[in-house]
Amino acid sequence: MTKKIKLLCLLIILVFPNLLAQTTKTLTLSSGEGWYRILEGTTRASGILRLSGTSGNNRATNITMEVSLMAYSQGGNINIINNLYYNSNHIKEIRGGSSNGKYVLDVYFEYITTPSNLNVETDGTNLTILDNPIFNPTDDLKGKVTTSGRVISIKSTRYPIYLANYVGIGTTNPSENLHVNGLIKIPTANSTDNNSPGIVCLSNDDFLYDGDYINHYGFGFHKYTQSTVQNGINTYVSGYFGIDLFTGGNNRLRIAKDGNVLVGKTYQINSKYKLDVAGSIRANEIKVNLDGADFVFEPDYRLKPLNEVESYIKENKRLPEIASADEMNKEGADLGELNTKLLQKIEELTLYMIEMNKEVKALKNENSKLMGKVKKLEAVQ
């Protein structure tokens, strides 16, 4: 049986010499920086491609990739397996596709000495290494796939991870330390302490809320419940000492550590106010919870005599139980309390008017009686 297997393997190799063939060549890059076509063939090719060597500018190349290329506009894949010098090699970009009925693979080399030797090793099917690489071939590729020479150990075709001085995801030209061209998905917070998803400033610094761990300094999402019915996902922003919102380079709103909300200001003289606004407020409707002043109409309520009220006004220049103008200017006015006091004064005024009305009626009656007596006296005379 063993002899038969060996004979079968020998037959396959003789009939299909390019099947699973391993080839090594040393190419000369003699034109300096630019694109070099190093693979070209007339049928489908797939397998492992290794590039190493090259010199110049204190850089080196040692990259291994999986390639799968089609000859007739059918695209393919270029997947980096290992890139030893990913941030300091000579390979800027790799592209593949089909051109004039052939599959091709081009590599862009930079910072190389001229000439520079490149070791090319293939291990696969129909991966044909050109003896003389073509410099700056026409970029007319059909079904083109590309990847950056800065990719490290990531299999990717259209959306590579680029690692150099900057990190790019979905881009080979990142402009910041982390540049993402696409969506970033963050799972909701979970019940695992110090390992709950989110964007955080400090790790291992979270608190338990509604069954999920939320970071003291972070942003993310968490499941929330209302009563006994689960309603969905909320967004959270957490700052242990507070949260600031800016526009135009200025602080517009601050939520302080104690939960107070400051608008147009960053500190409070008196922290008893939950909402502190430096400016005007305009609204279509404001509702204030009030207790009312019905107690004024209770039988045991003492209604001050008007002469007592008059004396108080002369002495204090305000109504009894109403804050002075100076106090309102300094401390502000509690709308609920002030409205209750004003209502109390209106109700007291109503009681005064009722009493005065009674007195007026009594005077009218007494006047009417006196007028009757006058008329009788006049009739006698």
C-alpha positions in Angstrom: 0.0 0.0 0.0 2.9 2.4 0.9 4.5 1.8 -2.5 1.2 2.6 -4.3 0.8 5.9 -2.4 4.4 6.9 -3.2 3.8 6.1 -6.9 0.6 8.1 -6.9 2.3 11.1 -5.4 5.1 10.9 -8.0 2.6 10.7 -10.8 0.8 13.8 -9.5 4.0 15.7 -9.4 5.0 14.6 -12.9 1.6 15.4 -14.4 1.0 18.6 -12.5 4.4 20.1 -11.9 3.0 23.4 -10.5 0.7 21.8 -8.0 1.8 22.5 -4.5 5.2 23.5 -5.9 7.7 25.4 -3.7 9.9 27.9 -5.6 12.6 30.3 -4.5 14.1 33.1 -6.6 16.3 36.1 -5.9 15.1 39.1 -8.0 17.0 42.4 -8.5 15.1 45.6 -7.9 17.2 48.0 -10.1 15.0 51.0 -10.6 14.6 52.4 -7.1 11.3 53.3 -5.4 8.1 52.2 -7.2 5.9 49.3 -8.2 7.4 46.0 -9.2 5.4 43.1 -10.7 6.8 39.9 -9.3 4.1 37.3 -10.0 2.3 36.7 -13.3 0.4 33.7 -14.7 -2.4 32.5 -17.0 -4.5 30.5 -14.6 -5.7 30.6 -11.0 -2.9 30.8 -8.4 -3.0 30.3 -4.7 -0.7 29.6 -1.8 2.0 31.2 0.4 4.2 34.0 -0.8 7.3 35.1 1.3 9.3 38.2 0.5 12.6 39.0 2.3 15.8 40.8 1.8 16.1 44.3 0.4 18.2 46.9 2.0 18.4 50.7 2.5 17.5 53.4 5.1 18.0 51.0 8.1 15.0 49.0 7.0 14.4 45.3 6.3 11.7 43.2 4.7 10.4 39.9 5.9 6.7 39.4 5.1 4.6 36.2 4.6 1.1 36.3 3.0 -1.6 34.1 1.6 -2.5 35.0 -2.0 -5.3 33.8 -4.2 -5.5 35.4 -7.7 -7.6 34.9 -10.7 -6.7 35.5 -14.3 -10.0 36.8 -15.6 -11.3 39.7 -13.6 -12.5 37.6 -10.7 -10.6 39.3 -8.0 -8.9 37.4 -5.2 -7.3 37.8 -1.8 -4.1 39.0 -0.3 -3.9 38.2 3.4 -0.9 39.0 5.5 0.1 36.1 7.8 3.3 37.6 9.3 5.1 40.8 8.9 8.2 40.9 11.0 9.2 44.5 10.3 5.7 45.8 9.8 6.7 49.4 10.8 10.1 49.5 9.2 10.1 47.5 6.1 10.4 48.5 2.4 6.9 47.5 1.3 4.4 50.3 1.2 1.5 48.5 -0.6 0.6 45.2 -2.3 -2.0 44.8 -5.1 -3.2 42.0 -7.2 -5.8 41.3 -9.9 -6.0 40.4 -13.5 -4.5 42.2 -16.5 -4.8 41.1 -20.2 -6.0 37.6 -19.3 -3.3 37.0 -16.7 -3.2 37.2 -12.9 -0.6 39.6 -11.5 0.8 40.6 -8.2 2.6 44.0 -7.7 4.5 45.3 -4.8 5.4 48.9 -4.1 8.9 49.3 -2.6 10.3 52.4 -1.0 13.5 53.5 0.8 15.5 50.8 -1.0 19.1 51.0 -2.3 19.6 50.6 -6.0 20.1 47.9 -6.9 18.5 45.8 -4.1 18.0 42.0 -3.9 14.6 40.6 -3.1 14.2 36.9 -2.1 10.9 35.5 -3.3 9.6 32.2 -2.1 6.3 30.6 -3.1 4.6 27.5 -1.8 1.3 26.7 -3.5 -0.4 26.2 -6.9 0.6 28.0 -10.1 2.4 30.8 -8.3 4.8 31.9 -11.1 7.7 34.2 -10.1 8.9 36.5 -12.9 12.7 36.2 -13.6 12.8 40.0 -14.2 10.3 42.1 -12.3 8.4 44.7 -14.3 8.9 48.2 -12.9 5.9 50.5 -12.6 3.5 48.3 -14.7 0.2 49.9 -15.9 -2.4 49.9 -13.1 -5.2 48.5 -15.3 -6.1 45.6 -13.0 -9.5 44.1 -13.0 -11.0 42.7 -9.8 -8.2 44.5 -7.9 -7.4 43.8 -4.3 -5.0 45.8 -2.2 -3.4 45.7 1.2 -0.8 47.8 3.0 2.7 46.6 3.6 2.3 47.8 7.2 -0.3 45.2 8.1 0.8 42.8 10.8 -0.6 39.3 11.2 -4.1 40.2 10.1 -6.0 38.6 7.3 -7.7 41.3 5.3 -8.3 42.3 1.7 -10.4 45.5 1.6 -10.2 46.7 5.1 -6.7 46.1 6.5 -5.3 47.1 9.8 -2.4 49.4 9.3 0.3 49.5 12.0 3.1 52.0 12.0 3.5 55.3 13.9 -0.3 55.5 13.5 -2.9 52.7 13.6 -5.5 52.6 10.9 -8.5 50.3 10.6 -10.2 50.4 7.2 -7.5 52.8 5.9 -3.9 52.5 4.9 -3.3 56.2 5.4 -4.2 57.0 9.1 -3.8 60.6 10.2 -4.1 60.1 13.9 -2.8 57.6 16.6 -6.0 55.6 15.9 -7.9 56.2 12.6 -11.0 54.1 12.0 -12.8 54.3 8.6 -16.1 52.7 9.5 -18.3 51.9 12.5 -17.1 51.1 16.0 -19.3 48.7 17.9 -19.3 48.6 21.6 -21.3 45.9 23.5 -23.6 46.9 26.3 -22.2 46.9 29.9 -22.3 43.6 31.7 -22.2 42.3 35.2 -18.5 41.5 35.2 -16.6 43.7 37.6 -13.6 45.5 36.0 -14.4 44.0 32.6 -17.5 45.8 31.4 -17.4 47.2 27.8 -17.1 50.9 27.1 -14.7 53.7 26.3 -12.9 54.5 29.5 -10.2 56.8 30.9 -9.3 54.6 33.9 -9.6 50.8 34.0 -10.6 48.8 37.1 -12.7 51.7 38.3 -16.4 51.0 38.0 -19.6 50.8 40.0 -22.7 48.6 39.9 -25.8 50.1 38.5 -29.0 48.3 37.8 -27.1 45.0 37.5 -24.4 46.3 35.2 -20.9 47.7 35.9 -20.5 51.3 34.7 -17.1 52.9 34.5 -16.6 56.0 36.7 -14.9 57.8 33.8 -16.3 56.5 30.6 -18.9 56.3 27.8 -20.9 53.3 26.7 -24.3 51.6 26.7 -26.3 49.7 29.3 -29.5 47.9 29.6 -32.2 49.6 31.7 -35.4 48.5 33.2 -38.5 50.5 34.0 -40.8 48.9 36.6 -40.8 45.2 35.8 -40.6 45.6 32.0 -37.2 45.7 30.2 -37.3 48.5 27.8 -34.0 48.5 25.9 -30.6 50.1 25.9 -29.5 53.5 27.2 -26.4 55.5 26.4 -24.3 56.5 29.5 -21.7 59.2 30.0 -20.0 59.0 33.4 -17.6 61.3 35.1 -17.0 60.7 38.8 -16.3 64.4 39.6 -18.6 65.8 36.9 -19.3 66.2 33.2 -18.7 69.3 31.0 -20.2 70.2 27.6 -18.4 72.7 25.4 -19.4 74.7 22.3 -17.2 77.3 20.6 -14.4 76.6 23.0 -16.5 77.6 26.1 -18.0 75.6 28.9 -21.8 75.7 28.3 -23.1 73.1 30.8 -21.7 71.3 33.8 -23.2 68.5 35.8 -21.4 68.6 39.1 -20.5 65.6 41.3 -23.5 66.3 43.5 -25.8 66.1 40.5 -26.4 69.9 40.3 -26.8 71.2 36.7 -25.0 74.5 36.0 -25.8 76.4 32.7 -23.5 79.2 31.7 -21.3 78.8 34.8 -18.9 76.4 36.3 -19.3 76.8 40.0 -22.0 77.6 42.6 -21.9 80.0 45.6 -24.9 78.1 47.0 -25.1 74.4 46.1 -28.6 73.9 47.4 -29.9 74.6 43.9 -30.2 71.6 41.6 -30.4 73.8 38.5 -28.3 77.0 38.4 -28.5 79.2 35.3 -26.4 82.2 34.6 -28.8 83.9 32.1 -32.4 84.1 31.1 -34.8 81.2 30.8 -37.7 81.2 28.4 -40.4 78.5 28.3 -43.9 78.0 27.0 -45.0 76.5 30.3 -43.5 76.0 33.7 -45.2 73.9 36.4 -44.3 74.2 40.1 -45.5 71.9 42.8 -47.4 73.9 45.3 -49.3 73.2 48.6 -51.6 76.2 48.1 -52.8 78.5 50.9 -56.2 77.1 51.8 -55.2 77.3 55.4 -56.2 81.0 55.3 -59.8 80.0 55.2 -59.6 77.7 58.3 -61.7 79.0 61.3 -58.6 79.2 63.5 -56.5 81.3 61.1 -55.6 84.6 62.6 -56.1 87.4 60.2 -54.0 90.4 61.3 -56.0 93.6 61.9 -55.4 96.2 59.2 -54.0 98.6 61.6 -51.4 96.0 62.6 -50.6 95.4 58.9 -50.3 99.2 58.3 -47.9 99.5 61.2 -45.8 96.6 59.8 -45.7 98.2 56.3 -44.6 101.5 57.7 -41.8 99.9 59.6 -40.5 97.3 57.1 -41.6 98.7 53.7 -43.1 95.3 52.7 -46.0 93.0 53.5 -45.7 90.6 56.4 -44.1 87.2 55.6 -42.8 88.5 52.3 -39.0 88.7 51.8 -37.4 92.1 51.3 -36.2 93.3 48.0 -32.6 93.1 49.2 -33.0 89.5 50.3 -34.6 88.5 47.0 -31.8 90.2 45.1 -29.2 88.4 47.2 -30.7 85.0 47.6 -33.2 84.9 44.8 -36.8 83.8 45.2 -38.3 80.4 45.6 -41.1 80.4 43.0 -43.2 77.8 44.8 -42.8 79.6 48.2 -43.3 83.0 46.7 -46.4 82.0 44.8 -47.9 80.4 47.9 -47.2 83.6 49.9 -48.7 85.7 47.2 -51.8 83.5 47.1 -52.0 83.7 50.9 -52.0 87.5 50.6 -54.7 87.4 47.9 -56.8 85.2 50.1 -56.2 87.4 53.1 -57.2 90.4 51.0 -60.3 88.6 50.0 -61.2 88.1 53.7 -60.5 91.7 54.4 -62.9 92.6 51.5 -65.5 90.3 52.8 -65.3 91.9 56.2 -65.4 95.4 54.7 -68.4 94.4 52.6 -70.1 93.3 55.8 -69.3 96.6 57.5 -70.5 98.5 54.4 -73.8 96.6 54.5 -74.2 97.3 58.2 -73.5 101.0 57.7 -76.0 101.1 54.8 -78.6 99.5 57.0 -77.9 101.9 59.8 -77.9 104.8 57.4 -81.2 103.6 56.0 -82.7 103.5 59.5 -81.4 107.0 60.3 -82.8 108.3 57.0 -86.2 106.9 57.9 -86.2 108.6 61.3 -85.2 111.9 59.6 -88.1 111.7 57.2 -90.5 111.0 60.1 -89.2 114.1 61.9 -89.5 116.2 58.8 -93.2 115.0 58.4 -94.1 116.0 62.0 -92.7 119.4 61.5 
